[in-house]
Amino acid sequence: MLGLLAAGVTLALAGCTGAAASDANSAAPSSTSSSSATAVPADDLTQRIAVVEAARQCEVGSSAFAEESAITADLDARLAAAGLTHTQWKDWHDALATSPDLVAQLSQVNASGCAAG
């Protein structure tokens, strides 16, 4: 089930990150066009972010948040606990649209499923 969720999230990200990617490009100069964007390689930092994201997906999928802002607050608390920033997560999240390595890394992290709780 989590694999299906990860696939759905991946597909949603691919469709939803176009505007976010252009925002990220305005913040970070790039010499590539969107059709030839360089894929971000998976590394230890992206692994840490993927672990946080997988846990967050499990939580969001099993909890009800009274307000949308609580979802962001939950994410930020998880990132801070892992020594990460929202900006790092957002850059990683935006890069999923063009990086098969990051998608594979997230899928691998998600393969173990959500902890029963």
Secondary structure as UniProt FT lines:
FT   HELIX           2..27
FT   HELIX           34..36
FT   HELIX           44..62
FT   HELIX           68..81
FT   TURN            82..83
FT   HELIX           86..95
FT   HELIX           96..98
FT   HELIX           100..110
FT   TURN            111..112
//
